[in-house]
Amino acid sequence: MKSIRINSLFVLLLCTTIFSVGAKNYSFQFEPVVSQKSFPTNEIRKLYQDRDGYIWIPTYKGLLRYDGYTVSTYNMEGSGHKSFINKYVNVVEEDYDHNLWIGTNNGLYVLNKINGEIQKIEKTLLETSAVEAIVTFSDGDIWVGGSKGLYRRKSKDSSFVEVNKSLDVKSMIKDDKGYIWVGGWERGLLRYDPKTDSSYVYPPVTKNNSPHVIFQDSRGTIWVGTWNCGLVKLLAPYDMERFSYVNYTYRVGNPHSLLDDIIYAIAEDRNSGKLWIGSRSGLSILESEEGEGVFTNILPGNSRYDLPFNEVNSIICTKEGLMWLGMLGGGVYVANTDRFRFNYDPLEKVREKFLTSSVRSIYQDEKGLLWMGIMGFGLIIYDREEGTFVSGTNHPVLKQMAYNSVVNGIIKRCATNEICMATCDAGVWFYNPEKETVYALNVKNCPALKDDNVNAVLEDSKGNLWIGSRGGICFMDDRGNVKPLGECLRPGQPDLSRSSVISMVEDKDGNIWMATNYDGILCIGNDAEQKTIKSYSSENGLLSTNDIACLCFDSNNRLWVGTDGDGLNMYDRSKDRFFPLAHESLYSGENVSNILEDHNGTIWFTTNSEMVHLTTTPDGKVQDILTFTASDGLQDCFFNRNACFRSSDNELFFGGYRGLNSFYPDKIKKQTVFSPVVITDIKVFNTSVRDMKPDKRNRILQKTIDFTDKIVLSYTENNFSIDFSVLNYMKPALNKYAYKLDGYDSDWVYTDAGYHFAYYNNLKSGTYTFHLKGANENGIWMPDERMLLVTILPPLENGVGLLRISAFAVVAVVVYLQDCEEPYPYEAGNRNGAD
């Protein structure tokens, strides 16, 4: 890279802390690679993702490989050792035979990914060239460009030949037609046809004729990033007579122009189709090609998720659509440009007024207004389109009600066309929007209500309003008569006056099911006068826990139960009891705070770690499970209990302590990009096989860890571990795994990214098969399974021990044969005495 003089413009840009200037503001964030602390340097060259999915990071202090959790370093140059790589690594490219070609400031190297051997390519000029560009073909054809020319190794040849030794190659690509495009320093743009060995020299596209980077986008357009002359778009690039170009440059006073004319990198964002341009001053995103071009410019900033450094030296878009940025002094950062799957409203104006936006309850009226209970500050009526709200204390009708800090539940009562609100300390409020009237039901005016702390209200199919409070249950008929439940029970039914009801639902048979804080689940029969109660609790063995948070009946009349500490449960009618839902994608012991069914008949529920989308068969068997987290646009892992609502147009709402999430289920698309599940390391007594001496390493495995299908360990090496990863970088910390060692593990062992390894100790001699599965951050299990054969040799086959035992056996045989030829003295004496 040529040296440049820092001018006043560059200093101004470097000191700027504004995140974005220009045509559009973006919500994506730049996050550092987690393992970046283990990097030997933050000077990054050209990033690369190989065909297996690993990320290769060339640096000025060696070559790194990243697997989502750890960084493997490939040795730097050492004296007299040809398997070491020059520490100044510029570029890597994989061919179609699992060879990784490595361009350094001191020539070309090749890493055989199968056996791990590294060789330097010895060619007079190529051997000392600063290699900056490599292109490979499926037939074995390889092109290499550097400071001392352009070289080619044809598919059937064993060595490289000179194509043009006068070029100082800065960039090279293979286009979708099979041509090779080459950018030469002060030599301009060239195109080669590998099939005919013909070449085309283009007229200068810039005044200094120094293309610095070449890129072809998904539409087939060729782009050239220049040194100090901006960005160039080629027009009619394959017609030498009609060839022309458009030049986009930095323009003083125009914030929508290109950020800088010195271009380091170009890549296309797969999610938006927009071009990203890395320069010495930051990042530009091409919004429009019209006229002089419209760019959004992102400059370095000081906030946590800002672009951290100015020199964006490398940009790639990985298989899952993430944008990776390598900076020449700023390390490696990743941005997810995919639009969040879930709408998130932090309710900023609510937080400004109340210093909180924690949503306790939700209801949407016919006008689309959201009625919400805000923790600590009571009711608000929120207009999403305007972003404005009216609090209950300022509402022209509701302001006459006594102040209440918490609204636990909000429903519309169809029998009376009233909005009913269950409050924490003021009973139940009834608001009629047509008549603009409001009244309250509380312990002062209603003896049947034993406590003003009302947690839940439910209108049943007969128009009765059920009221669950901290002091039991009562219900109101459609004429306004209120009765405590105890007056309608058959004799001998349990006393519910002390039961604290927190959720209620009705099944298709008219039975009312109630969740309580400590008494499990209660089922109230649908008899008009003499009602019965069936209790389901941990004490009678019909429920795994008494700590119930929420209930939901689906369209198949199945009852789903959210518990505090035992995950999601489902009612089995045939056995008249509840069972926890067990699945490999779900964590055991989770708290389930909300459950909703969408219009497709699938279930959405929130836990203390994620939101889950559950698809089942009519008999309740799991068909599919997807999990979502903050990386998908959720406000957080935690949502407030029973703070959910399904609107008339099938929009789902979930409230949490940081605001509101909403979405239409049909718009939540399942990810279809599958990533490989790989074994990243094998350790014996906590020592990686990579760090062992070659003879010992080769005895354990015949190929590299990535390609080996078996390992052989001696009897004394039966303490080992296997590290693994899913090569999906969306959120590696949320990936999940399952492994099993046939012959040892009786069932699959499930683990998460915090323990992405399997450990075994003191295995008996024999042959075992290790099975590995992995799931991405949304709980989608990859279709391929990684298998590894593990052989533990018996003691007799254990190296030195075998030699010692063999030697002992030889000595024993010799002694035995001698004994057979000469009798012992005492035996001879005995015989003589007998004679």
Secondary structure, 3 states (H helix, E strand, C coil): CCCCCCCHHHHHHHHCCCCEEECCCCCCCEEECHHHHHCCCCEECCCEECCCCCEEEEECCEEEEECCCCEEEECECECCECCCECCCEEEEEECCCCEEEEEECCEEEEEECCCCCEEECCCCCHHHCCEEEEEECCCCCEEEEECCEEEEECCCCCCCEEEECCCCEEEEEECCCCCEEEEECCCEEEEEECCCCEEEECCCCCCCCCEEEEEECCCCCEEEEEECCCEEEEECCCCCCCCEEEEECCCCCCCCCCCCCEEEEEEECCCCCCEEEEECCEEEEEEECCCCCEEEEECECCCCCCECCCCEEEEEECCCCEEEEEEECCEEEEEECCCCCCEEECCHHHHHHHCCCCEEEEEECCCCCEEEEECCCEEEEEECCCCEEEEHHHCCCHHHCCCCCCEEEEEEECCCCEEEEEECCCCEEEEECCCCEEEEECCCCCCCCCCCCEEEEEECCCCCEEEEECCEEEEECCCCCEEEHHHHECCCCCCCCCCCEEEEEECCCCCEEEEECCCCEEEECCCCCCECEEEECCCCCCCCCCCEEEEEECCCCCEEEEEECCCEEEEECCCCEEEECCCCCCCCCCEEEEEEECCCCCEEEEECCCEEEEEECCCCCEEEEEEECHHHCCCCCCCCCCCEEECCCCCEEEEECCEEEEECHHHCCCCCCCCCEEEEEEEECCEEHHHCCHHHHHHHCCCCCCCCCEEEECHHHCCEEEEEEECCCCCHHHCEEEEEEECCCCCCEEEEHHHCEEEECCCCCEEEEEEEEEECCCCCECCCCEEEEEEECCHHHCHHHHHHHHHHHHHHHHHHHHHHHCCCHHHHHHHHHHC
